[in-house]
Amino acid sequence: MTYHFSVIITQDKDGMFIAHVPTLRGCHTQAKSLKVLNKRLQEVIALCVEVEQSKKQKIPQDKFVEVREIALKV
């Protein structure tokens, strides 16, 4: 079966890329490059799905809607 998940990727002040999968509780990882982050995402998502399956839980999936950036001048 193929699952589809939205992933939020941000970059911290030190340049680390941080990825979070909102629909899978506790599913996140980080890396210094996007290439490594992608590899780690595949691994962590597989682990999170495995945990959900072992608990006989339905694998939650979401449908991407959009990403917004809001600028606020204060």
N, C-alpha and C positions, 0 to 999 in steps of 0.2 A: 504494500500500500504506500502511496505517496502522500505525505503531509505537507501543508504549506503554512509557514509561519511568518509573520511580520517581525522584523528585527529593528530595534532602535540602536543606532551607532552614534556615539558622541566621542569627542576628543578632549582630554583634560589639559590642564595648563602645562603639563610636562610632556605632552605629545602622545600619551598612551591612548589607544583606541579602546573604547569600552562598548560592549554589545549586550543588549538586554532583550529577551524574548518575553514580552508582556503576558502572553497567554499561558506560559509554562512557569509556574511558581519556582522561584529561585534559579532560573535559567539565565545565567550571565557569564561573561568571560571578558578578558582583555588581552591586548598584545601591543607590541611596538609598531607593527605594520599591518596593513589591511590584508595582505596575503596570509600572514600567520593567524590573524583574527578569523578569517574565513575558515581555515582548517580547524581552529579551536571551536568555532561555532558549530560545525558539523558534528564534532565529538560531543560537545555539551548538550546539544539538542537530542542526539541519539541517546545519551544517558538519561536525560529528563523524560523522554518518551518511554524508555525502558522502565523507569520507576513508575510512571503512570500506568503502564500496562501490567506491571506486577501487582499493583493495587486494584486491578480490574476496573480502572477508571477510564472513562471516555477521553480520548485525546482531544483537548480543546483546540480549535483552529479559528483563525480570524480572517477577515477579508480586509485587505489594505484599502483605506479610504484616501488619505492624503497626509502629507507632512506640511506643516506650516512653520514659518519663522516670523515671529512678531518682533518688531523693532519698537523700543520704547525710549524716548528721550526724556530724561529727567533733569 
